[in-house]
């Protein structure tokens, strides 16, 4: 993976989050992907389970904005940093750990975030 590849994946992630389109969400992840909202959570397993989770807890359309950039990229592993800001004033600073399959889909995703006081 290159920085450009990771940025393109991050852009597709934010677009899928914004649209809540099941096919777009599932296209980001492998069939056996592991996804953790927190590093200590049991992972969701599989693109379908990840999409189910996203679709089951949706943010209101237009209520947030997000910006993420690759931080470190080495081989098929990457980290990204960025923020998500909500209209109600909440801002979250995030770091994401990602591991990618050869086809560019994510096979492991771990989210680390802190809410800005």
C-alpha positions as a printed NumPy array, in Angstrom:
array([[  0.   ,   0.   ,   0.   ],
       [  1.161,   3.508,  -0.763],
       [  0.111,   6.69 ,   1.015],
       [ -2.11 ,   7.436,  -1.99 ],
       [ -3.747,   4.   ,  -1.74 ],
       [ -4.439,   4.528,   1.959],
       [ -5.806,   8.031,   1.366],
       [ -8.134,   6.693,  -1.331],
       [ -9.37 ,   4.008,   1.094],
       [ -9.902,   6.617,   3.836],
       [-11.88 ,   8.778,   1.407],
       [-14.067,   5.773,   0.492],
       [-14.528,   5.031,   4.216],
       [-15.81 ,   8.562,   4.942],
       [-18.037,   8.451,   1.834],
       [-19.507,   5.09 ,   2.93 ],
       [-20.065,   6.452,   6.428],
       [-21.82 ,   9.475,   4.956],
       [-24.052,   7.438,   2.619],
       [-24.698,   4.393,   4.823],
       [-24.838,   2.375,   1.62 ],
       [-24.388,  -1.301,   2.554],
       [-22.503,  -2.207,  -0.62 ],
       [-20.075,   0.704,  -0.148],
       [-19.424,  -0.281,   3.46 ],
       [-18.902,  -3.956,   2.664],
       [-16.598,  -3.103,  -0.264],
       [-14.115,  -1.572,   2.202],
       [-13.529,  -4.813,   4.106],
       [-12.623,  -8.438,   3.466],
       [-15.117, -11.192,   4.197],
       [-13.145, -12.118,   7.333],
       [-12.151,  -8.569,   8.392],
       [-11.839,  -7.774,  12.086],
       [-13.154,  -4.363,  13.196],
       [-12.843,  -2.868,  16.684],
       [-14.418,   0.425,  17.754],
       [-12.04 ,   0.383,  20.755],
       [ -8.792,  -1.544,  21.104],
       [-10.209,  -3.57 ,  24.016],
       [-13.445,  -4.605,  22.235],
       [-14.066,  -8.053,  20.84 ],
       [-13.834,  -7.527,  17.084],
       [-16.752,  -7.607,  14.726],
       [-15.868, -10.244,  12.127],
       [-16.72 ,  -9.952,   8.454],
       [-17.783,  -7.199,   6.086],
       [-21.461,  -8.04 ,   6.586],
       [-21.227,  -7.78 ,  10.385],
       [-19.39 ,  -4.463,  10.076],
       [-22.081,  -3.099,   7.748],
       [-24.808,  -4.338,  10.131],
       [-23.135,  -2.444,  12.979],
       [-22.793,   0.782,  10.992],
       [-26.373,   0.577,   9.758],
       [-27.68 ,  -0.146,  13.248],
       [-26.224,   3.029,  14.778],
       [-26.309,   5.852,  12.234],
       [-25.373,   9.497,  12.664],
       [-27.926,  11.983,  11.357],
       [-27.138,  13.033,   7.78 ],
       [-25.214,  16.305,   7.699],
       [-24.603,  16.292,  11.473],
       [-20.859,  15.659,  11.251],
       [-17.731,  16.161,   9.196],
       [-14.58 ,  14.085,   9.157],
       [-11.068,  14.396,   7.817],
       [ -8.452,  11.616,   7.929],
       [ -4.962,  11.299,   6.504],
       [ -2.396,   8.496,   6.476],
       [  0.115,   8.882,   9.271],
       [  2.402,   5.883,   8.784],
       [  2.357,   3.366,   5.941],
       [  4.582,   0.306,   5.821],
       [  3.83 ,  -2.62 ,   3.566],
       [  0.203,  -3.617,   4.094],
       [ -0.109,  -1.814,   7.45 ],
       [ -1.047,   1.798,   8.044],
       [ -2.179,   4.234,  10.666],
       [ -4.289,   7.286,  10.004],
       [ -5.079,  10.324,  12.111],
       [ -7.874,  12.817,  11.91 ],
       [-10.917,  14.348,  13.498],
       [-14.656,  13.92 ,  13.444],
       [-16.666,  16.985,  14.431],
       [-20.386,  17.034,  15.16 ],
       [-22.755,  19.997,  14.871],
       [-23.53 ,  19.712,  18.602],
       [-19.928,  20.732,  19.387],
       [-18.388,  17.314,  20.022],
       [-15.004,  16.739,  18.393],
       [-13.127,  13.446,  18.427],
       [ -9.405,  13.069,  17.709],
       [ -8.763,   9.666,  16.185],
       [ -6.032,   7.257,  15.277],
       [ -6.917,   4.217,  13.208],
       [ -4.789,   1.097,  12.776],
       [ -5.369,  -0.743,   9.522],
       [ -4.042,  -3.851,   7.849],
       [ -4.869,  -4.396,   4.195],
       [ -5.329,  -7.463,   2.012],
       [ -3.495,  -7.606,  -1.343],
       [ -6.646,  -6.363,  -3.128],
       [ -6.678,  -3.139,  -1.043],
       [ -9.585,  -4.026,   1.215],
       [ -9.065,  -3.703,   4.946],
       [ -8.717,  -6.959,   6.876],
       [ -8.057,  -5.475,  10.323],
       [ -9.253,  -2.117,  11.686],
       [ -8.823,  -0.737,  15.213],
       [-10.085,   2.677,  16.254],
       [ -8.479,   4.755,  19.026],
       [-10.208,   8.03 ,  19.828],
       [-10.392,  10.776,  22.41 ],
       [-13.112,  13.329,  22.823],
       [-11.869,  16.894,  22.939],
       [-12.764,  18.434,  26.324]])
